[in-house]
Each structure stands twice: as C-alpha cells, then as structure tokens.
Amino acid sequence: QVQLVESGGGLVQAGDSLRLSCAASGPTFTLGYLAMAWFRQAPGKEREFVTAINWSRGNVDYGSSVQDRFTISRDNTENTVYLQMDNLGPEDTGVYYCAASRAMYFGTSLPRAEREFAHWGQGTQVTVSS
C-alpha cells in the first residue's frame, strides 16, 4: 500500500518562504516514471494543481499562479519530493496535498488533472498572513 506523508506546513507572513516535504513509501511502491505533484485547496475553493515532476526524468510543470515563485524537486535516495515556496502571499493559503500519478510518464508531458493521480497524502496546512 502506497503512503504519501506531507510535512513542513505552518503559519508564515507574506513574503516569507516555506519548504514542504512529501515522503513516499510502500512495500511494492516504485516511483519509476511516475509523476509526483502538489495540489492545494483554499477555503471554499476547489483543489487546484500547483506543480508536478517526473520522478525519473526530472522534467517539471507549474501552475501559472506559482510560476517563478515555487520550485519542485525530488531526492531519489530518500523517496521524497519537495516544494520550495518563496515570496508567499495570502493567496497561497490552503491545504497542500502531495499526489502520485496513476500511470508512468515516459515523455515530456505531465498530468494536471486530479483523476490522473491515484495516491494522495493527508495534506499539510499552509497559512500566510498579510
């Protein structure tokens, strides 16, 4: 059974930085060419795509609202995905979820739709005060 555990959320002020972590584990879980992604859900809003990375290839994709402020990366030895968030604003407040894709991606494209992700973490709260 796949487990994704997020950590690193908290309360920060506008302009601050924060780094989230997502540790992946499971007895038969192989990251391979899966896409690992971060989504977020603000209060009263639908969950939205933030960013994704191909575990093996390393290519990335970012949502327009976080482009140039957020950076996704992975540590192959630790089976961990990171989300570095800089210049945070109140609009970044929400629960951040880590997800692993249902299928492997061998090309340059990466999924953004929730239905393409089969495994989800429990989420970590990020609150940015103005």
Disulfide bonds with the S-S distance in Angstrom:
Cys22-Cys98 2.01
